[in-house]
Amino acid sequence: MNYTVIVAEDEELLLNNLVQKVGKADPDFQVVGTAQTGDQALSLVEKLHPDLIITDIRMPVMDGIALLTRVRSQFPFIRFIITSGFSDFEYAKKAITLKVSDYLLKPVDLDELQEALQKIKRDFQIAQKDYESVFNAGTAAKTPSQIASILKDFIVKNYGDDINLNLIADNMNYSPSYLTKIFCQAYDCTPTKYLLNLRMDQAQKLLIHEPTLSIRQISEMCGYHDQGYFSRIFKKHTGKSPLEFRGENDDTVVASEI
């Protein structure tokens, strides 16, 4: 199976060199697009839905951290490898909290890149096997509305886990964009948006009705392994931090239990 890659690097020579190294490191990873600014990379991501993004941490217009944050909110299944110069190491630590797959110093060493890609591929292969029992050739033979319903049910049952739409689509020999299209036709939103709304709804219920659970525990139960990222997404969705939301609803819980 081929895994698609977008490479973002503002220096053209380093960009071309990195593209060549990806091909040498593992032929299963195919570079389908390159960018020299973060906004160019984001446009490519929205168009191509890659499996992996390899990005420099410092780029004009939109840096690697901003790109990672934007992509994570729209396409949580996409993996990231961050590259940077030694002087940016402290800045790059922010990427670690955003659940990047790996962090590589420039110039990127071929062996280190190969090791990083192998680790990502193993994760993909494990996930793909988990999906095969639900999403396969038999599923692909069903009507679009039936497939959308199966995907919705799968999301509802597994919203607390990482859900990779690219691998799900690949198991049925579909493109991610086609899978998204038939889901939108059935439910008037993308699978990613449906998953986000489901996770946020569940988080709100847990914050209100399970006061003994910590924010970290609720974050992990709702599929977010990084509490800080969960809190940012929750505040963007509700206008309040998880703690603020819980505090404002304490009275509601007490009143409902009287």
Beta strands, then each sheet from edge to edge (+ up, - down):
strand 1: 3-8
strand 2: 29-35
strand 3: 52-56
strand 4: 79-84
strand 5: 102-105
sheet 1: 2+ 1+ 3+ 4+ 5+
end
